[in-house]
Amino acid sequence: GIFGIVVVTVQIFQYTDWFGYVLLVIAVITMLVGALLALFSVDLKRVLACSSLSQIGFILTGVAVLAVSHGENVLAARGSLIYMVNHSILKLVLFMAAGVIYMNTHKLNLNDIKGFGRKKPLLHIAFLLGVLGISGIPFFNGYVGKTLIHEGMLQVSPIPAFVEMLFLLAGGCTLAYMLKLYICIFIEKNNDADRQAAFDEKKKYMNFGSAFALLGSAAVIPFIGLVPNKTADFIMDLGQNFFGV
């Protein structure tokens, strides 16, 4: 879907202004609506799904900025590209963690799974890395892409200032709803004392294959964020020509 939009932007409309502004409107709406839906949802899977909608809006914003810049905004191009890669890694981690929770509880409502991860350090670490990455915290992979898109946006004077404000607002909402999930699952205790006691029992909650896939994917998040000059730059160099800049 996203790659298709890039192809349409680059090849068919060839970075025309009107298409860039139409795409920018769609991107901003997508960012904000997805973030607001995630904020008010109490279902783990729905929050992550709405979050994906919002994060796609961030990528579309970068593509729209590139179009308005007539294909000459390298920061927007590289930011959009690396955030496509980053988002796929982040959501892989977060959805796998959600799968572990569901397979143990067979529930997705936050009120039912509250406190599940309090004494599960491996799941805790993996989920926290996903939260930090998708929230755009420095030294984690999501920061690189979102910052490049934002800096690319600042280079385009015709883009209204309120678009940047909405971009930052959507980023703040991302941190808010991800903190909601993290605090609910790993910090707070369940309102049902018996259920919390069952959650806290020392028993196997994921097999070796699941743990390897989850933690291996989560390890990529700080790796890209800590040494972006050796990781993110390499990825962006490979794909930059795809954007025609």
N, C-alpha and C positions, 0 to 999 in steps of 0.2 A: 504494500500500500504506500508506504513512505517513499520507497525507491521509485514507484510509479509516478508519484507527484513530482519528484526531482526530475525524472525523465521528461515529463510534460513541461515543467518549468524551463528546463535547459534546451530541449530540442524543439518542442512545438511552439511555445510562446516566446522562446529565446529571450528571457528576462525582460518582458515588457512591463511597464509601470502599472498599468491597470490590473493586470493579472497578479502582480506582486501585492498590490493593496487589497484586492479581493481575498487573496490567500492570507494576508496579515489579519484581516477581520475574522476569518474562519479560525486562524491560529489562536487569537486572543480569546475568542468565545470558547474554543475547545479547552484551553488552559484553565480558564476560570470555572466553567461549568463542571469539568471533571474534578477540579479541586474542591468545589463546594459540595458536590455529591459525596465525595470521599469524606469530607469533614463531618457530614451529618449522618453517615451510614453507621450501623452497629453490626454489620456483617463483615467478617474478615475478608472473604473472597471478593465481596462487592467493593470494599475500600480499595483493595489492590487493583481491581478491574477499572474503577473510576480513576485511580491514580495513573494507570496506563494511558487512559484517555487524555488526562492533563499533561503527562510527559510528552505525548505525541504532539500536543500543542506547542511545547517548547521547541521541538524539532522543526515544526512547520513555521514557527516564527523565524528561525534561522534561515530557512529556505526562502521565506517571503522577503526578508531583509536582503538576501542575495539577489532576488529578482529586482527589487527596487533599486539596488545598486548597479544594475545592468551587468551582473556577473563579475564585478570587480572587487567584491568584498571577500577577501581571503579569510578573514577571521570568522565571518558568518558561515562560510562553506566548511571550514575545518571544524568549527564548533558543532554544526549540525551533524557532520559525519561521525565525529567521535562520540557525540551523545546518542546516536543510533546504536553504536556498539556498546556504550556504557549502559544504556537503558535495558538492552537485552540481557546483560550480565546481572544487573541489579534485580530485575524482575524474575530472572531465573532463580536467584537466591531466595527472594521473598516468597515466591509461589511454592518453592520446594519446602521452605519452612512452614508455610501454611498447610501444605500437604502432610507434613509430619504431625502437626497439631490435629488436623482432621482425622488422620488414621488412628490416633490415640483416643480422641474424644468423640468422634463422629458428630461434632457440632462446629458451627462457624460463628454463631452469635457471640459477640464480645462479652456479654453478661454470663454466658455459659462457660467460656474458656478463660475467663479472667483468672490470673494466677497460675496458669498451666506451666509456664516456663521459669518459675521462680528458682527452682533447684535443678535446672538443666543447663549447665554452663556452655556446652557445645552449641546447642540451639540458640542460646542467649547471644553468644559471640557472633554467630553467623547472621542472625536477625539484626543485631545492632550495627554490623558493618553495612548491611543493606539499607538501614535507616539513615546512617551517616552519608552514604554515597548518594542516595536519591534526593536527600535534602540539600545537597550542594555544599556540604561542609568541607573546608579546605583540607588537603592531604588525602582526600578520597576521590574516586574517579568521576563522580558526577559534577564536582566543582569545575573540572577542566572544561567540559563541554558547555555548561551553562554560562561560565564566565566569558568564553570566547563569543558565544552568541550575543551576550549582553554588550560586550565591547564592540562587536560588529554593528549592533544597533545604534550605538552612540556615534558611529562614524557617518550615519545617514541623516542629514539635517531635515529632509522632508518628513520624516517620521515624527508624529506629534509626541510631546513629552509624556502625555498621559499613557501612551503605549508602554513606555519603559516602566512607569509606575505600576501598571497592571502586570507586567512581567515580574517585577519584584514582589508584588502582592501574591501572585500565584506561587512564587518560590517560597514565600512565608507560609502560605497555606499547606504546601507540601510538608514542611517541617512540622506544622501543627498536627496534621492527621497522622503522620508517621509516629510522632511522639505519643499520640493517643493510643495507637496500637502497642507501641513498646511499653508504655507505662501499664496499660491494662494487662498485658500478657506476662510481663516479667517483673513488675514492681508491686502492683497491688495484689491483695489477697482476694480470693473468691468470697462472695457474700455467703455462700453455703460452706460452713466449716467442714462438713464431712467430705464435700467434693474437693476442697483444698487439701485435706489430709490425703485423699486418694491421689491427687496430683503430685504431692510431695513424696510419695512412696518411692523408694529406690528400686526401680525396675527398668528394664531395657525398653526404650521408647523409639529407637530407630536402629536398623541393622548397619553393618559395616559399609555396604554399598551406598546406602542413603547418606551416611555420615561423610563418606569420602566425597561424594558428589556435591553435597551441601557446603562442606568446609573448603573443598578445593575451589569451587566457584567463588566463595566468599573471599578467599585469599587474593583473588585478582583485584578486588575493589581497592584495597590500600596500595597494592603494587603499582597500579596505573597512576593513582593519585600521588604517590610519594616520588616517583621518578617519571613524570610525564614527558621529559625530554628524551627518554629512552624508549618509552612505551607508546604514549598517546601520539607523539610526533611521528613515530614510525608508522602507526596505523593511518594517520591522516595523510602522510606522504603517499601511501599506497593508493588511497581513494580520492585524492584531491582532483585528479583529472576527470573523475566521474561527474564532477560538478561543472566542468568546463571553465574553471577560473585559471 
